[in-house]
Amino acid sequence: MTWHHHAEALAQQVTHRNSRWRGPLATTPRHLFVPHWWERTGDGWSLHSPADTAARLRATYTDTSLVTSVGPHHADHAQPHDHPHGRPTSSSTLPSLVINMHRHAYLDPADSLLYIGTGTGYGTALACRYLADPEQVTSVDVDPYLVEAARDRLGEAGLHPRVEAGDATGPLPVTPGSVDRIVSLVSVPRIPASWLDALCIGGRLVTTIAGTSLLITAEKNPDGTATGRVEWDRAGFMQTRQGPDYPPTPGLDTLLATAEQQDGDDVTTGPYPIVDVAQAWDLDSMLSLTAPGIVHRHHQDGEQRTALMAHEDGSWARATAQGTDRPTVHQAGPRRLWDLLDDVRAYWLTHGELPVRGARVLINPRRTVLARGPWYIKLT
């Protein structure tokens, strides 16, 4: 069985039969772009590189994300005994999500596209297959090795878009006002000024806000601003970075250990059961907007549940409880992090929803504003 059969099966799985994306999915060799990848294990990450061709094709042509870099460690350069620890820094995003982001862009075959987050090059390849000419695509990634490897693999697939290395939040390798669509598969704290500069009038961007699952679409206005909305859909991506890895956070690791072990300055009983915030997408997104930078840990031993929160300003919280009982909450530092979480949950219970979904988005070169009714927040 050739790879084509696997690609066709994947296309049938993630598109409807009349979709204009079915052809690109069925004719793009994902295995070419992802020869090796990392899988999380109990001992950090382990290299996954199936020697059996059939097994490799089955694993590659699935609708799942395949992590290809952990910190500065590229799977292409790894040995079987390597077990890096750290955060993923690049992946081949699950194909259905790649297609969904392009759908939100209202991409037309005649459009010029700026693709942020080249990664393996697979998403860039899909866009090249969709558009009338691969030269309509400019793809950018901060990692020079990823750019070089993606450029080579795109060439093997017969595709020759422009692929450049650089910080996508800074100057971009396009003529100002020349880009019809920007699709970003990395998240940003706010919309960079260079994206507005790159878009033509009426051009559309699609991205996500860092630390959240908020998917934003917006179109450029004649005055150089952009307006749009937070879609009801959800997506989550790695945040933009300026180097081969994210900055280390030893202070937060130490603070989480403190939260795990010590008594707080404040000890109270929380009004709501413990929640694993990282798995509660809307709750996590709203808290990340109102109090960015909080890290969470959650673990359960039988019915005993523990949730930890920490922030680089020195604040931390620990909540413990049996099952769905009201938790005992320890807090310390300049802010009461668990109280901030409870405020968001109280708003949710009072109003039946959180205001951020469906919010209007107002973008200028200095800030991004989300607003819905009387609620608003500025991302600067």
N, C-alpha and C positions, 0 to 999 in steps of 0.2 A: 504494500500500500504506500503510495507517495504522499508527500506533504499536502498536495492539493486536496486530497480527500478530507484531511483533517481541517484544513482551512475552510473548505466548503461547509463542513459540519458546524464549525464555529460560527460562520456567517449565518447559517440557518438558525442557530441557537439565539443569537443576539439581535437579529434584525427581522422585520417582516418581509414577505416575499417580494414586495414592490419597492423596498427601500433602495435608495440610490447608494447606500453604504454597503449593500450586500456584495456587489462586485469588488470593491476595494478590499473587503475582508477576505473574500474567497480567493483573491489573487496575490495577497501579500504574505511572504514567507516569514512568519513570526519566529520560527526556529533559527533563522539566519541572524536575527537581531538579539536573540537571547540564547546563546550556546551554553551558558552556565548561569546559575543563580544561587542565592543564599536561602536557606530555610532555618527558621528559629528552632533551637533545641534547648534542652536544659543546661547546656554548656555553651552559651552564647549562640553563635550562628554556625551552621555547617554548610559546606559546599555541596550543591546538588548539580551533578553533571552526568546524567545517565549514559552509560556506554552503549546500551541497547537502543538502536535507532527507533524502533517502534515505541518503546517506553518513553523515549525523549519526545517524540512527536505527540504522543497522548498527553504528556504533561505540559508541553508548550502551548498546544492549541486548546486550552481551557480558558474559561472566562474568569480569570483570577489574576491578581497582581503578582509579579515575580520580582523579588528584591535582588538587584544586581550590584549594589554597593552598600556597605555598612561602614559608616565613618569614611575614612580614606581608602578602604579596602575594596577593590574591584574584584568581582567574582572571576573576571577574565584572567586575573593574575594569581589566583589563589591555588593553594595546594590542598589535597584532601585532609591533611592534618591541621589546617588553619581553622581556628574558632574565634573570630573577632567578636568583641563586645561593643555595643554602642547602638546608635540610632541609624535606621536606613537613610541613605542619602540619595539613592536613585533606584528606580524600578521600571519595569515594563508594566504600566497600569493596565488593569483589567480592560479588555477591549470594549465591553459594553459602556463603561464609563467614558472612555476616550470618545466614542461615537456620540454619547449623550452631550458631552461638552461642545462638540462641533454642531450638534443639532441646536443647542441654545444660541450658537453664534449665527444661526440662519445663513449658513455658508452656501454660497452659490458657486457653481463651477467656474465662473469668470472672475471670482474675487481674488485679491491678493491677501495672503495670510501671514501673520507673524505668530509663530508657534513658540511659546515660552516653556522651556523645560524639555530639551531634546531627549535626554535620557538615553535609552538604547537606540532611538531612531525609529522604532516601530510606529509610534503615533504620527511622526512626520511622514513616514511612508504611506500610511493610510490617507493622510491629507493629500499627498502627491497623487495617489491613485484616483482620488475623488475629483480634484481640480483638473481643469483643461490642460494645464502644463505644470510640471514640477517646478519650473522656474518662478512660479507665482508664490512659492513658499520660501520664507526665511525662518530658520529654526535656530534658537539660541539656548545655550546652556553654560553654566558657570564653570563646569569641569572640562578642562582642555582635552583630557584623555577621552571622555565620553563623546566629545565633539569629533575627535579624530576617528574613533571607532565607528560612530554612527555614520560619518561621511563615507567611510570605506564600505560599510555594509549597505548603505543606500546605493552606492555605486554598483555593488555586486547585484543588486536588485534592478539595475537599470534606471535608477532615479538620481537626479542631480540637482536637488534644491540648494539654496545657499544655507550652509550650516556654520555658525560662528560661535566662538567662545566669548563670554562676557557676562557681567552682572546685569541681569535683565531689569533691575530697578534703576539703573543708570542709563547713560547714552546707548542708543540702539543702532544696529547696523542697517538702518533703512532711511530713506529720504523722508523728512518731516511731511506729514499730511498725505502720505502715499499709501497707507495700509487700510484695506477695507475691513479686515477682521483681525482681532487679537484673541487667541485662545491660549490660556495659561493653565498648565498642569502642575504648577507650583502655586502655593498660596502666598499672599502679601498682606502686611499689616494695614496698608491702605493702597489705593491705586497710585502707582508712580506717575510723576509728572511726564516722564518720557513716553509713557503709553498714550497719554492724551496728545502729546506732540506728534507721535507717529501716525495716529488715526486721521483719516480724511473726514471731512464733514459728513455726518450720517454714518460713519464707520461704527462698528459694534465691537465691544469687548466682553469676554466671558472669563471670570476668574473666581477664586474663593478667598475668603478672609482668613488670615493666619490664626490658628488656634480654634477655629470653628468649623462647622459644616455648612456655612452660609455660602451659597452660590449666587454671584452677582452678575447681572447683565446690564449694560448701559450703552447708550449711543451718543456720539459726539455732536454737540451743538455748534452753530456758527460762531458763537462767542468764545469757543475754546474750552468750555466746560462740557460735562457729560451728565446725562440723567438716565436713570433706569430703576431697577428694583432688585430686592432680594427675592429670588425665585422660591416657590414652595418646594421645589426639588432640593436634594441634599447632595453634597459631595465633599470629600476631604482629601487634601494633598499635603505633601511635605512643604515646609516653609522655605522661601528663598533664603539663600545663604551667600556669603561673600568669599568663601574659600572651600577647600576640599572636605571640610567637616564643620559641624556646628560647634560653637564655642563650648568648652567643658563647663560643667555646672557642679563642681565639688561642694560649693557652699550649700546648694539645694540638697544634695545627697546627705550631707551632714545634718541639715535641718530636718529632713525626713526621718533620719535615725533618732534625732532628739524627740520628734513628735511621737515616734513609736514607743519610746521608753520613759519619758519624763512626765511628771504632772504639770499641768498648765497653771497660769496665773488665775484664769477663770475656769471654774468647773461648774457646768450646768447640765440640765436635761433638755435635749432637743425636742421640738414639737413634732418632728416628722421622722419616719424610719430612715435608716441609712440607705443611701443610694450610691451606686457605682457611677460617679459623675461622667467618667470617660465613655461609658456606654449609653449615657442618656444625652443624645446628640443635641437636642434643643436646649436642654438645661445647661449643658457644657458650653454651648455657643453663647448663650445669654450671659453667663457668668464670665466667660472670656472677654466679652465686650466691656462689661462693667468693671471688671477687675482682672486685666490681662496679666499673664505671667504666672498664674497659680499652677502648680503641678499636683497631681493626684495619684494616690496609690489605694488599692482596695484589695483585701483578701478575706477569705472565709474559711473557717475550720469548723466543719459541721454546721451548727446553728450560730456559732460565734462569728460576728462580722466586725471588721475594722476598716475604717476609712481614714486616710491621712491627707492633709493638705499642707503645702508649704509655698512660700514666696521669697524671692531674693531680698525683700526688705526686712527679713527676719521673722515674719509672722508664720505661725503654724497652728494646726488644729488636728486633734484626733477624736474620732467618734467610735464608740464601741457599743454593741448591743447583741442580744440574742434574737435572731430572726427579725421580725418586724416590730419588736418592742421599741419604745422611745429610747434614743441613745444617750449614754453619758458622754459629754463633750468637754474635752480639755482644749484650751486655747491660750496662746501667748504671743507676744510681739506687739508691734504698733497697731496692727489691725486684727479684728476678729473674723477670720476667714469663714468659719462655719456659719456665723451670723449673716455674712454676705450671701452665702449659698441659700440659707433659709429665707432671706428676703426675696430672692428670685423665685423660690418655690411658693412662697406666700402670694406673690403676684400672679403666678400661674394658676393657683387654686382660686384666687379671687376673680380673675378675669376669664378663666377658661382657656387661655392661650398666652404665649409670650409675644410681645409686640414686634419682634424683629422679623419674623416670617412675613413676607409680603410687603415689607417696608419700602418706601421710596429711597432711592440712592441719588445723592447729589455730589458731584465730583468736580473739584477744581485742582489746580496744580499743587495746592498746599494741604488740602484735607479732603477726606471722604466723609460725608454725613449720611447717616441712616435715620429715617424719620417715619413715624406712623402715628397719626393723631397727635396727641400732646407729647408723646415720647420721642426723643431723638438722642443720638450720640454722635460725637465727632471723633473720627480716627485721624490723628495727626502724626 
